[in-house]
Amino acid sequence: MSPVIKRKGEKFTIPGKFLLFVLTVLCILLMLLTFGTGVINKPLNTVVGYCVIPFQQGVEKAGSWLRGRSQELVQIRSLLDENQRLKEEVAVLTEQNTLLQQDKYELSKLRELLELDEQYEAYDKVGARIISRDNGNWYSTFLLDKGSTDGIQTDMNVIAGGGLVGRISAVGPNWSRVTAIICDNNNVSAMTLATEDNMIVSGDLRMMAQGVITFAQLIDSQDQVAEGDKVVTSNISDKYLPNILIGYIHTIERDKNNLTKSGYITPAVDFEHLSEVLIITDMKQQVEVE
């Protein structure tokens, strides 16, 4: 019996050393055959080309798609963060712009009051802010943030926007009420600035829808009063200081008695938009009329 192959019962066995030797020789032969002739490489490459490469291509495409989606998600997150930051900046800028607009508006109003203060420099004045008004489209009656503790008294004259607003009709410790010249049945003794012809100016809220108030009892015997003439408070007014601008003649007509004239006046003050006013602290009885 061969020393290599031994029979043990009904089975044949091969010694381990001999088997290792045979496998080693076989591997060497296959290596030489592969590197020398390429006989095995070609079929193997063919199998790899049909099986492995499509799989690799599929994996590569899937990886590229996932990388693309990942980059898009990163960009979307970045855009969302940028959008949120821009929204916050817009909110801040909008608030700043609103504050600047308010400051600009207040500065404009303060300049108007300064010019008005210089226009009536003969009188002592104190500034006040409107804190509320009665219902309606016009500032016919309203409250100011100044009262008796600030030296405000009843019948003090109130001016704004270049002309007469009205007078103080009620006073509290830290507030005062103004009754405007446009209130119904509120009469002011007035005169034309050019001719000094006297008249009575009356408030008329109904006519304020057309931007005018009424005047009557004008004696213009020489027909010198014309549309556009200035109308001011007269020297004989019992509650209003003299020579405060009321408005301008809008229309003028001769009355049926042929002795007097009446018509409408355009107020110098915009009674639809008021926020700050000046209170003249000088009283009528304290002023000497020339």
C-alpha positions in Angstrom: 0.0 0.0 0.0 1.2 3.5 -0.8 2.9 5.4 2.0 1.0 8.5 1.1 -2.5 7.1 0.9 -3.5 4.8 3.7 -6.6 2.8 4.0 -8.3 2.9 7.2 -11.2 0.6 7.3 -13.4 1.5 4.3 -12.0 5.1 4.0 -8.9 6.5 2.3 -7.0 9.3 4.0 -4.3 11.7 2.8 -1.6 12.9 5.1 -1.7 16.6 5.9 1.8 17.3 4.8 1.2 15.8 1.4 -2.1 17.7 1.0 -0.4 21.0 1.9 2.4 20.3 -0.6 -0.1 19.5 -3.4 -2.1 22.7 -2.7 1.1 24.8 -2.7 2.2 23.4 -6.0 -1.3 24.0 -7.4 -1.3 27.6 -6.3 2.1 28.2 -7.8 1.0 26.8 -11.1 -2.2 28.9 -11.1 -0.1 32.0 -10.3 2.3 31.3 -13.1 -0.6 30.5 -15.4 -2.3 33.8 -14.5 0.6 36.1 -14.8 2.2 34.3 -17.7 -0.8 33.7 -20.0 -3.8 35.7 -18.7 -6.0 32.6 -19.3 -7.8 33.0 -16.0 -7.8 36.8 -15.9 -9.9 37.2 -19.0 -12.9 35.1 -17.8 -12.5 36.6 -14.3 -12.5 40.1 -15.8 -15.5 39.3 -17.8 -17.4 38.1 -14.7 -16.3 41.2 -12.9 -17.4 43.4 -15.8 -20.9 41.9 -15.9 -21.5 41.6 -12.1 -19.3 43.8 -10.0 -19.0 47.0 -12.2 -22.8 47.6 -12.6 -23.1 47.2 -8.8 -20.2 49.6 -8.2 -21.8 52.1 -10.6 -25.2 51.8 -8.8 -23.5 52.3 -5.5 -21.6 55.3 -6.9 -24.8 56.9 -8.3 -26.6 56.3 -5.0 -23.7 57.9 -3.1 -23.7 60.8 -5.5 -27.4 61.3 -5.0 -27.1 61.1 -1.3 -24.2 63.5 -1.3 -26.2 65.9 -3.4 -29.2 65.7 -1.1 -27.0 66.2 1.9 -25.4 69.3 0.3 -28.9 70.6 -0.6 -30.1 70.1 3.0 -27.0 72.0 4.2 -27.8 74.8 1.8 -31.4 74.9 2.8 -30.5 75.0 6.4 -28.1 77.8 5.7 -30.7 79.7 3.7 -33.3 79.3 6.4 -30.8 80.7 9.0 -29.9 83.5 6.6 -33.6 84.2 6.0 -34.3 84.3 9.8 -31.4 86.7 10.3 -32.6 89.0 7.5 -36.1 89.0 9.0 -34.7 90.0 12.3 -32.6 92.8 10.7 -35.7 94.0 8.7 -37.7 94.1 11.9 -35.0 96.1 13.7 -34.6 98.5 10.7 -38.4 98.9 10.4 -38.5 99.8 14.1 -35.6 102.2 13.7 -37.2 103.8 10.6 -40.5 104.2 12.5 -38.7 105.9 15.3 -36.9 108.2 12.9 -40.1 109.1 11.2 -41.7 109.9 14.6 -38.6 112.0 15.5 -38.8 113.8 12.1 -42.5 114.5 12.6 -42.0 115.7 16.2 -39.1 117.9 15.0 -41.2 119.4 12.3 -44.0 120.2 14.8 -41.5 121.7 17.2 -40.1 123.9 14.5 -43.6 125.1 13.7 -44.1 125.9 17.4 -40.8 127.7 17.5 -41.7 129.8 14.5 -45.1 130.4 16.1 -43.4 131.4 19.3 -41.2 133.9 17.5 -44.3 135.2 15.6 -46.0 136.1 18.8 -42.9 136.9 20.8 -44.7 139.6 22.8 -46.7 137.0 24.7 -45.4 134.4 27.3 -46.2 130.9 26.2 -45.9 127.3 27.4 -46.0 124.2 25.2 -48.6 121.4 25.7 -49.4 118.1 24.1 -52.9 116.9 23.2 -53.7 113.8 25.2 -57.3 113.2 24.1 -60.2 114.7 22.1 -63.9 114.4 21.8 -65.5 112.2 19.1 -65.5 113.5 15.6 -63.2 114.4 12.7 -62.1 117.7 14.2 -60.2 118.9 17.2 -63.2 121.0 18.4 -62.7 120.2 22.1 -59.7 118.3 23.5 -57.5 117.8 26.6 -53.9 119.0 27.1 -51.3 117.6 29.5 -50.9 120.9 31.3 -53.0 122.1 34.2 -53.2 124.4 37.2 -49.9 123.0 38.6 -48.3 124.4 35.5 -49.9 127.8 35.9 -52.7 127.2 33.4 -55.9 129.2 33.9 -59.3 129.4 32.3 -59.6 131.7 29.2 -56.0 131.5 28.3 -55.6 131.6 24.5 -54.3 128.5 22.6 -52.4 128.8 19.3 -50.9 126.3 16.8 -50.1 126.1 13.2 -49.8 129.9 12.7 -53.1 130.9 14.2 -55.7 130.8 16.9 -57.0 127.4 18.1 -59.3 128.4 20.9 -59.2 129.1 24.6 -58.9 127.1 27.9 -62.4 126.3 29.1 -61.7 124.1 32.0 -58.6 123.3 34.2 -57.6 120.4 36.4 -54.4 119.8 38.4 -52.6 118.2 35.5 -54.9 118.7 32.5 -56.9 121.4 30.8 -59.7 121.5 28.3 -59.6 123.6 25.1 -62.7 124.8 23.3 -61.8 125.5 19.7 -63.1 128.4 17.7 -64.7 126.0 15.2 -67.2 124.7 17.9 -70.8 125.6 17.1 -72.0 128.9 18.5 -68.4 129.8 19.7 -68.1 133.5 18.7 -64.9 135.5 18.4 -64.7 139.2 18.0 -62.4 139.7 15.0 -61.3 142.3 12.4 -59.7 142.3 9.0 -56.0 143.0 9.3 -55.8 145.4 6.3 -58.8 147.6 7.1 -59.5 146.9 10.8 -63.2 146.4 10.0 -64.8 144.5 12.8 -66.8 141.3 12.4 -68.0 138.3 14.4 -66.5 134.9 13.6 -68.6 131.9 14.5 -67.8 128.3 14.7 -69.7 125.8 12.5 -68.7 122.1 12.6 -71.1 121.4 9.8 -69.2 123.8 7.5 -65.9 122.5 8.6 -66.5 119.6 6.2 -65.8 122.2 3.5 -62.9 123.6 5.5 -64.6 126.9 6.5 -66.3 128.7 9.4 -68.7 131.6 9.1 -68.4 135.4 9.8 -71.1 138.0 10.0 -71.8 141.7 10.8 -68.9 143.0 8.8 -69.3 146.7 8.0 -67.3 147.4 4.8 -68.8 150.6 3.6 -65.9 151.3 1.2 -65.9 147.7 -0.2 -62.2 147.3 0.6 -62.4 143.8 2.1 -61.6 141.1 -0.4 -61.2 137.3 -0.6 -57.9 136.2 0.8 -57.6 139.1 3.4 -56.3 138.1 6.8 -58.7 138.0 9.7 -57.3 138.5 13.3 -58.7 138.8 16.8 -59.8 142.3 17.5 -58.8 144.7 20.2 -62.3 144.7 21.7 -62.5 140.9 22.2 -63.3 140.1 25.8 -61.4 136.8 26.0 -59.0 136.7 23.1 -55.7 138.7 22.9 -55.5 141.1 19.9 -54.0 140.4 16.5 -53.9 136.6 16.6 -54.5 135.2 13.2 -57.8 133.4 12.8 -57.8 132.8 9.0 -58.5 134.2 5.6 -61.6 135.5 3.9 -62.9 132.6 1.7 -66.1 134.2 0.3 -67.9 137.4 1.1 -71.5 138.5 0.3 -73.5 141.6 1.1 -76.4 141.0 3.5 -80.0 141.8 2.5 -79.9 144.9 4.7 -77.2 146.4 2.4 -75.4 147.5 5.6 -73.3 144.5 6.6 -71.6 141.6 4.9 -71.1 138.0 5.8 -69.4 134.9 4.4 -66.9 132.2 5.2 -63.3 132.1 6.6 -60.7 129.5 6.0 -59.1 128.8 9.4 -55.3 129.2 9.6 -55.1 126.1 11.8 -55.5 122.6 10.5 -58.2 121.4 13.0 -58.0 117.9 11.6 -54.3 117.3 12.5 -53.2 118.7 15.8 -50.7 117.2 18.3 -48.9 120.0 20.1 -50.1 123.6 20.9 -48.8 126.7 22.6 -50.8 128.2 25.6 -50.4 131.9 25.9 -50.1 132.5 29.6 -50.8 136.2 29.4 -54.4 137.0 30.1 -56.5 139.6 28.2 -56.8 141.9 31.2 -53.1 141.8 31.7 -52.3 143.2 28.3 -52.5 146.9 27.6 -54.2 147.6 24.2 -52.7 150.5 22.3 
